């Protein structure tokens, strides 16, 4: 079963039960599923690196904690230029646009190993965003120094705020894991990140099953045909991830669930 389908499956369970429950809302936290940009990208994750030569943020087989893949972060400094490597995720995609439950806690955890050279430091943070992407709660940047042994890191809990008028009518978790090198040539830091989890509660109801797009109780080629007709017309029904737009992310979410045979 694809890791990316986990939250969609949980959402389907919530539909059936009508109950809110704590789940891991991080999509592809083990980086096992390949993104649409090729094997160095991970589905649901966004990577960025800058600074000295060799700085990189990529999905890699070099040193996984479990499974086959981890995220490799390497930041190198240069004269008068620091280095940064970052990996982030917004759970608006991983949950299919389903909000976190107000008044419940959200906690980020992950595993890391690597090496911190001169001037090198790691940071991580969990944030709660509203439906417009504004930060409404934040752990702040917490420091970690990766070494040769795998270590487990976790944030303090963040409480999801109460619902209000738009854009505070929905909330999502945002995770950021960073390594940063100083602005000199000898500065460097490397980390391998794996087993990322965001323990939180989704609102009761959850998302519908995007795989059975036409709602006839089966998952087959008709669902693909109907979905792409709506998607090509920009129909709001094709917004299967519920983020308010009809775009390529909806195609990704639909096909991940459809290829898995359902939710």
C-alpha positions in Angstrom: 0.0 0.0 0.0 1.4 3.4 -0.9 2.3 5.6 2.0 0.7 8.6 0.3 -2.7 6.9 0.5 -2.6 6.6 4.3 -4.3 9.8 5.2 -6.9 9.4 2.5 -7.7 6.0 3.9 -8.0 7.4 7.4 -10.3 10.1 6.0 -12.5 7.4 4.5 -12.7 5.7 8.0 -13.7 9.1 9.5 -16.5 9.4 6.9 -17.8 6.0 8.0 -17.5 6.6 11.7 -18.3 10.3 11.9 -15.7 10.5 14.7 -12.5 12.6 15.0 -9.4 10.7 15.9 -5.6 11.3 16.2 -3.6 10.1 13.2 -0.3 10.8 11.5 -1.2 13.5 9.0 2.2 13.7 7.4 2.2 12.3 3.9 5.0 10.1 2.8 7.0 10.6 6.1 9.4 7.9 5.2 10.1 9.4 1.7 9.5 6.0 0.1 7.1 7.3 -2.6 8.7 9.0 -5.6 7.5 12.4 -6.6 6.5 13.5 -10.1 9.9 15.3 -10.5 11.8 12.0 -10.6 13.6 9.7 -8.1 15.3 12.5 -6.2 12.0 14.1 -5.2 9.5 12.7 -2.7 5.8 12.9 -3.1 4.1 15.6 -0.9 7.5 17.2 0.0 9.2 20.4 -1.3 13.0 20.7 -1.3 15.2 23.7 -1.6 19.0 24.3 -1.3 21.3 27.3 -1.8 24.7 28.6 -0.8 28.1 27.1 -1.4 28.8 24.4 -4.0 27.3 21.0 -3.3 24.4 22.2 -1.2 21.5 19.9 -1.8 18.1 18.7 -0.5 17.1 15.4 -2.2 15.5 12.0 -1.7 18.3 9.5 -1.4 19.1 5.9 -0.7 22.4 6.8 1.1 21.3 6.3 4.7 17.7 5.5 5.5 16.5 4.9 9.1 14.0 2.3 7.8 12.9 1.4 4.3 14.9 2.3 1.2 14.9 6.1 1.2 15.5 9.1 3.4 15.8 12.9 2.7 19.4 14.0 2.3 20.2 17.6 3.4 23.7 19.0 2.8 24.6 22.7 3.3 28.1 24.1 2.5 29.3 27.6 3.2 31.4 29.8 1.0 33.3 33.1 1.4 30.7 35.6 2.5 27.9 33.2 1.7 26.1 30.8 4.0 24.4 27.5 2.8 21.0 26.1 3.4 19.2 22.9 2.6 15.4 22.6 3.4 12.6 20.1 3.2 9.0 21.2 3.9 5.4 19.9 3.8 2.0 21.4 4.1 -0.7 18.9 5.1 -3.3 20.6 3.0 -2.1 18.2 0.3 -1.6 15.1 2.4 -5.0 15.3 4.1 -6.9 16.1 0.9 -7.7 19.6 2.2 -9.3 18.3 5.4 -8.7 20.7 8.4 -7.2 19.8 11.7 -9.7 19.7 14.6 -9.8 22.9 16.7 -8.7 22.5 20.3 -6.6 19.4 19.6 -2.7 19.1 19.8 -0.3 18.7 16.9 3.2 17.3 17.4 6.1 16.9 14.9 8.7 14.2 15.3 11.4 12.8 13.1 14.7 10.8 13.0 18.0 12.3 11.9 21.7 11.4 11.6 24.7 13.0 9.9 27.5 15.4 10.8 27.7 19.0 11.8 31.0 20.7 10.8 32.2 24.2 11.8 29.4 26.7 11.9 26.8 24.1 10.9 23.5 23.8 12.7 20.1 22.2 12.1 16.6 23.7 12.7 13.1 22.3 12.7 9.7 23.8 13.3 6.0 22.9 13.2 3.5 25.6 12.3 -0.3 25.7 12.1 -1.5 27.6 9.0 -5.0 28.8 8.2 -6.7 28.4 4.8 -4.8 31.3 3.3 -1.4 30.0 4.4 -0.9 32.5 7.3 0.8 31.2 10.4 -1.5 31.1 13.4 0.6 29.1 15.7 4.3 28.2 15.7 6.8 26.2 17.8 9.6 28.5 16.6 12.8 27.1 15.2 14.2 24.3 17.4 17.9 23.4 17.1 19.4 19.9 16.4 22.9 18.8 15.7 23.0 15.5 13.7 25.8 13.0 14.4 26.7 9.5 13.4 24.0 7.9 15.4 20.3 8.2 14.6 18.5 10.4 17.1 14.8 11.2 17.6 13.6 14.8 17.7 10.2 16.1 18.6 8.5 19.5 19.1 6.3 20.7 21.9 2.5 20.3 21.1 0.7 23.1 19.3 -3.0 23.6 20.0 -5.1 24.1 16.9 -7.1 27.4 17.3 -10.8 27.7 17.3 -12.6 28.1 14.0 -13.6 31.6 13.0 -14.5 33.5 9.8 -12.5 32.8 6.7 -9.6 32.3 6.3 -9.6 30.9 9.9 -12.2 28.3 8.9 -9.6 25.6 8.3 -6.2 24.8 9.7 -3.3 22.7 8.4 0.1 21.6 9.8 3.3 22.8 8.1 6.7 21.1 8.8 10.1 22.6 8.0 13.4 20.8 8.6 16.6 22.7 7.8 20.4 22.5 7.9 22.4 25.7 7.6 26.1 26.4 7.2 28.0 29.6 8.1 29.3 32.1 5.6 32.8 30.7 5.3 34.3 28.0 3.1 35.1 25.5 5.8 31.5 25.5 7.2 29.3 22.4 6.4 26.5 20.3 7.8 24.9 17.1 6.5 21.7 15.3 7.7 19.6 12.3 6.7 16.0 12.7 7.7 13.5 9.8 8.0 10.4 8.7 9.8 8.7 12.2 9.9 5.4 12.1 11.7 2.8 14.8 12.5 0.4 13.5 15.2 -2.8 15.4 15.0 -6.6 15.1 14.7 -8.6 15.7 11.6 -12.1 17.1 11.8 -14.9 14.5 11.9 -16.1 13.6 8.4 -12.7 13.6 6.6 -12.4 13.6 2.8 -14.5 11.7 0.4 -12.7 8.9 -1.6 -11.2 10.5 -4.7 -10.6 7.1 -6.4 -14.3 6.3 -6.7 -14.8 9.7 -8.4 -18.2 9.0 -9.9 -19.5 7.6 -6.7 -20.8 4.3 -8.1 -19.1 2.1 -5.5 -16.3 0.8 -7.8 -12.9 2.0 -8.9 -12.4 1.6 -12.6 -11.7 3.4 -15.9 -15.0 5.3 -15.7 -13.7 7.2 -12.7 -10.6 8.3 -14.7 -12.8 9.4 -17.6 -15.2 11.4 -15.5 -12.4 12.9 -13.4 -10.4 14.1 -16.4 -13.6 15.5 -18.1 -14.3 17.6 -15.0 -10.6 18.5 -14.5 -10.2 19.6 -18.1 -13.2 21.9 -17.7 -11.9 23.3 -14.4 -15.0 22.0 -12.6 -14.9 22.5 -8.9 -15.8 18.8 -8.4 -12.2 18.0 -9.7 -10.7 19.8 -6.7 -10.2 16.4 -5.0 -7.6 17.7 -2.5 -10.0 20.5 -1.4 -7.5 23.4 -1.6 -9.8 25.6 -3.6 -8.1 25.2 -7.0 -8.2 22.6 -9.8 -4.6 21.9 -10.8 -1.9 19.2 -11.1 -2.0 18.4 -7.4 -5.6 17.1 -7.8 -4.3 14.7 -10.5 -1.6 13.4 -8.2 -4.0 12.8 -5.3 -6.6 11.2 -7.6 -4.2 8.8 -9.3 -2.4 7.8 -6.1 -5.7 6.7 -4.6 -7.0 5.2 -8.0 -3.8 3.1 -8.6 -4.1 1.8 -5.0 -7.6 0.5 -5.9 -9.4 2.8 -3.6 -9.3 4.6 -0.3 
